[in-house]
Amino acid sequence: MRLSLRFVLPLLIVLAGFAYAIVPLVDQFTQRWFVRDMDIRSSLIANTIGESLLEQVAAGSKAKTAAFFVRITQDERLYAIGYCAAPQSAPLASKLFPGDIRCDNLTRFEGADKNLLTSASGPLHVAVKPLESGGTAAGKLVLIHDMSFVERRSEETRRYVFFFFAGLAIVVSLITVIVAQLSWRGWVQGMRALLRGEGLLRQPPVGAAQPEFQPIARDLQRLIRDLENEARSRDEGQTTWTAESLRAILQGELRGEDVIVVSNREPYIHQQRGDHIEVQRPASGLVTALEPIMRACSGTWIAHGSGSADRAVVDARDHVQVPPDKPAYQIRRLWLTAAEEAGYYFGFANEGLWPLCHIAHVRPTFRSGDWAHYEAVNRKFARAVAEEAKTDAPIVLVQDYHFALLPRMIRELLPNATVITFWHIPWPNPESFSICPWREQIVAGMLGSSILGFHTQSHCNNFVDTVDRLLEANVDRESFRVTLGGHATAVRRYPISIDWPPAEEMVGKPVDECRAEIRRAHDLPADHAVGIGVDRLDYTKGIVERFRAIERLLELRPEWIGRFSFIQIAAPTRSSIEEYQSHEAQVRALATRINDRFSRAGRAGPPPILLKVEHHEPRQIYEHYRAAELCFVSSLHDGMNLVAKEFVASRDDGRGVLILSQFTGAARELPEALIVNPYDADQCAAALHLALTMPEAEQRDRMRLMRNLVAEFNVYRWAGRMLLDAAIMRRRGRLADGAATAGNG
């Protein structure tokens, strides 16, 4: 016991001293983080209310301005707000605005180290933000935040650190006593014996490193990392998600990890055009969402090579570096036979699973031959994952309904892999899904995932209900974990989004230029009202219902005949499937009939519908977004629909109206859009008229709110949440494996 105390007492003294030293440092960093967050928050508020405030001031109504300030300061952290038109003027301010802040002394608060003020009510953060109107200075906005919550957070942090080190001291003391006792018996044979559970220390050779504290240091490092991760989870709402922040998180949490993406569609397609090769980026929501992630974290993207020149550009191992102008990751292309593609992709995936999951009134078709190809292709991709994996525990992101069997196949080849499967389309209720003859195999295959993600909570609920109905699995509805065959799968909601901010090449051209060029390209008058729809030519997108709504608008509101045209960009898709051929013919015929109907009887002028069944590059699509008065998304059933978010992101002018189907996942996130039932032609026609006549001020208010949401909940947040969850899961698994190894030793 005396020997044990010789170890324990010095350790307790060291830990106590370390705790005493780290608390002030934690307080310092906590305050610095929150000051930075308050600066960011102040900028966001200033950008949001600046235009409305200047309108109030210009109107000269102090009462309305005061009422406006009262509404703004209902935020629990916003202590007071003021506006200074000039240094010599008196501030227009809310009730609690400090008297020692005047318009002539604002410069004292404009430095990064000068924005804290002490008052009787506690510490305050003062931010001075200049406002502009028409490119000229229009005064300064003063935002004062209550920083007392920082003291509360600091107190919580100090208490947490105290309990952490107290618990650590107990754990270290116990470990030290055990090690010292075992060492006294002479059972130690170095670190290897300790890890086997024999736990014994022996006097090391002269000059060798002392091993006694190595297990303690390792445990300390793990505990500190867990503390940091918990703090990050609590403050996730404060994180500004960008490619850089995602890359920093990946480097901290997944340093050296092997990241692989698997999807049917590749992000870059090489096509032979005469004597040269052209690179295309497909119009796909999946690619739009994932391609920025791979730029941020690097790795390998495994996909079906479908381009006519894809084989010509790969190396001996079927790899090609992308993006072509600035390579950041690599594509591994797999080659499918015509029979495999017909059975796996066009057959089972798109004639079976696609209509089954979308419930779009198209009967799913299931053939045993298609199922055999689906199994075989999933197996081929599983072998490719194993070949591309640099370790026995890669992180694999499996994308969409083409690979329902792949997660379990990967687990068979790489038992230690962390498989994140994201299902980009809806998941139906159990009764609908039970139509599939191979329903049990599909669900069991998906449960090979470590994490299974859907867009909305209702899709998560439907999947868990399906598992409960079909399989003998342990379903925990409180934590949304499903355990099958001893393997647990976390079922989570991860609403997908888009890259933010949009690339300069997408929004660099001014809106006025886009408006003029698009109208000129389509032979439309300069003042002609334009609507835009961007979809694949798929029956789930509601294009027929959209055209009928436009027809109904012109019936009810004939003043729009010759003054409004709707440009429908419809990328060809799955044209070898009979249902898609029939749908394309129906869309073309309906557009022709509507155009003929409203061009007769002396109604000369532009046609109501301009149907463009052809591929458009992303830059061209964004030009159409920026040129339009409205965007109409009328999907009959959609997991999310990124077109809605792309339109919002493109409108940095604050103009434009989004009409959005209630059957999209995006409708749950963008309530400021005009939400419609696409099956109700009268309601959609009314929404079109409302969009075309909506005042600019209302457009800006709606667009501002939607843009703020898309900016905050962007694709990097989507990826970051999934990958952080995977990192935590991997860390817990390693700790559990270490404990099991020590116990078995």
C-alpha positions, 0 to 999 in steps of 0.5 A: 500500500505504501508503494501504491501511495508513492504513485497515487499522491504525486499523480493527484498533485499533478492532476490538481495542478493541471486542472487549476492551470487549464480552467483559466485557459478554457475560460479565455478560449470560450470567451474568444469563441463566443465573441467571434460568434457574436460578430458573425451573428451581428453581421447576419442580423445587419444584412437581414434587417438593413434594407428594411431599417433604411426604408423605415428611417427614410419614411421618417416615422420614429414610432414605426422605427421604435416598434421595429426595434422592439420586434428585433430585440425580442431575441433573448440574446439581443440586448439593444439596437441603435441606428446612427445616421451621422456622427453628430446625430442622436441615435435612434435606439431601443429602450435598453440602449446604453447611454454611454454609446453615442454616435460620435464615439462609435469608433471606440467599438469598431476594433476586434479587441474593443467590442466588449462593454461592461454594464450594470446588467453584465458584459455586453458585446457591441458591434458597429455595422455600416449600412449602404443604400445604392452603393453609398454610406447610409449610417451605422447600425449598432447591435448590442448582445447580452454576453451573460450567457457566456459566464453561464457557459463558462461556469458549466465548463468549469464544473465539467472540467472539475468533475472530469479531472475528479473522475480521471483522478479516481480512474488513474489512482485505481489503475496506478494501485493495480499496476503498482500491486502487480509490479510488486509481485513481479509479473510485468513483462513490458507493455505487451503483457500489460495490454494482454491483461497481465498488467504487470510492470518490471524495471526497464533496462537503463535508458529505456522509456518508463512505460508506467504512464503510457496507458494513463496518457493514452486514456487521458488523450481519449477522454480529452478527445471525447470532451472536445467532440461533445463540446463540438456537438453542443455548439454545432449550431454555431459552426459555419459549414464550408468546404474549409471547415468540413476539411478541417473537421475531417483532418481532425476526426478522420485524419488518415482515414480511407474514404470511398463513395459508391454510386451508379452515376459518375460525377464526370462523364467523358463523351467522344465528340468527333475528334475531341473528348468532351467532359460533362457533369450530369444533371443529378441531385446526387452528384450536385450534393456529393461532388463538393464533398469529395473535393473537400475530403478527397478519396475514391469515387466508384461508379459505372463508366457510362460515357462513350470516351470513359475507357479512353481516359482511364489508366491501367487500373480504370482510374481517372483524376477529377475535376479535370481542371484541378484534380482533387480525387479519383474516379474508379470506373466499373464496366457493365455489360449491356445485359447487366445494365438492362437488368440491374439499372433499367430493370430492377432499379428503375422499373421496380424500386423507383416507382415502388418507392415514389408511389407515383401511380406507375406500376412497378415491374419485377422480374427474376432475371433483373433481380439476378443482375441486380445481385451480380452488379452489387457484388461487383461493386462490393469487390471494387470497394475491397480492391480500392480500400487502403485499410481493412476499416475504410469509411464507405458512403453508399449512395441510393437505391441502386445498391440496397444489397451492397452494405451487407456485401461490403461487411462480408468482405470488410467486417471493420468497415464503417458503411454509411448508406444514404437513400436519396429517394422516399421510403414508402410505408410497409404495405407498399414496400411489401409488393417487392418479391425480394423485400426481406433481402433488400431490407437485410442488405441495407441493414449491413450499414453502420448508419442509414440516412434518409431525407426526412423523419417520416422516411426513417419511420417508414423504414423502421416500420418496414423492418419491424414488419418483415424481419426478426430484428431488434428495433429500438424506436427510442434511439432509432437503432436496428440490430440484426444478426448482432450488427447495429444500424443507426437510422438517421435523418440527414436532409441533403442540400447544395454547395454554399455559397454558389460558385462564382461561375454560376452567379458571376453574371449580373441578373439583368444580363441573364434576363436580357440574354435568356429572353433574347435566346428564346425570342421573348420581349424584354419585359416578358414574364418568365417561369422556369422548371428544371427536371429530368424527364421523369414521371415523378417530377409532375411536369404534366401537372405543371403544364396543366396548371399553366393552362389553367392559369391562362384560362382563369387569367387571360391577361397573361396570354402573350405576356408569360412563358414557362421554360421547361428544361427537361434532361432526357433520362432512361429513354430505353424504358417504355414508361419513360418513352410514353411519358416523354411523348405525353409531355411533348404532346401536351406542350404542343396542344397548349401552345396551339390552343393559346396561339389561335384566335388572333392571339399572336405572341410567344408560346406559353410553354418552351420545352427544352428536352436536352442536356444543359450545363449547370452554368446555363441552368443558373442563368435561367434561374436568375432570369426568371420571375418564378421557379415551379417545382411540382414533384409528385413525390420527392425525397428532397428536390435540390432544384428548389434550393438551387433556385434560392441560392441563385437569387442573390438579388433577393427577387424571384418566387419559388412554387413548391410541391408539398410532396417534396422534402424541401417543402418541410424546410422552405415554408416561405415558398408557395406550397401547393398540391400539384394535383390541384390545377386551380390551386397551382394556377392561383399560386402562379398568378400570385407569384407573377404579381407578388410585390418586390418587398414580399419577394425579398422577405421570403427569399431572404429567409430561404437563403439564410436557411440554405446557407446554414443547412448546406451540403457541408453540414449534411456531410459533416453530420454524417461523417462526425457520427461515423467518427464517433461510432468508430472511436467508440468501437475502438474503445470497446475493442480495446476493452474487450482485448484487455479483458480477454487477455 
